[in-house]
Amino acid sequence: MSPYRKNDWCAPLTESQSMAGIRLSKVMADRGLCSRREADELIRQGLVEVDGKVVSILGTRIDPSVQITLAPQALRARQRLVTVLLNKPPGYVSTQPEKGYRDARSLICAANRHCQPRSIERRSPHRAAIHVAGRLDIDSSGLLVLTEDGVIARQLIHPEHPISKEYVVRVRGKIVESALDTLREGLELDGKKLRKADVVQNKSDQLRFVLTEGRNRQIRRMCELVGLEVVSLTRTRIGNILLGRLPRGKWRLMKHDEAF
């Protein structure tokens, strides 16, 4: 945290000093300080310091090796952002719902909040302010992340940050070792080679998938290519966050000491 008070800041960068290098907002996002949209807003408010000088010009470009500091009030605002972990039931859509479909965000209400210790009691999220980070198909269930935090959204969605996701999948059809080998590293979807997957048979009709990418209906399409039909699919883990015993249709807040 910066030791300065707002009135102690050095003179801001001039426009001529701000036109070389990489966009400040991109560097801030790449460093995990905030999202690019959030960075632009902080810059506009004069809450970002680069090597001891306030930057308030949108589009400012910098040397990516510089020191970037957020004002204390910006840091406090970031600490108030909440992330929700929901056990999504089948039948709810995680993208913008069309008419007749149920929005997973409608489950984020006081009645569905899973009990948590008072030590992590924080404000409830506003539905309009939270966004899905890593969608889950309408027919699938399990761990769904909704967040106000652009850093977490980027971490979970951006291909530069391949976070593993684990699924328990019940299938119809005969599971043979050659099919498992193909699922692990021998498939293409939409003309593109898939990353290697960790696929293990848990039961006679159940597989465990661990993936580091998320193509559209990927697991269902992978299974179809080896003659298996998906009966049910549940996401049980995203990075270090487990679904655990969170009941279906219930949600909880992500704790400050948890990380993906």
Secondary structure, DSSP 8 states (H G I E B T S, - for coil): -----GGG-B----SGGGBSSEEHHHHHHHTTSS-HHHHHHHHHTT-EEETTEEE--TT-EE-TTS-EEE-HHHHHHHHT--EEEEEE-TTEESS---TT-EEGGGG-SGGGB----GGG------GGG-EESS---TT-EEEEEEES-HHHHHHHH-TTS---EEEEEEEES---HHHHHHHHH--EETTEE----EEEEEETTEEEEEES---TTHHHHHHHHTT-EEEEEEEEEETTEE-TT--TT-EEE--TT---
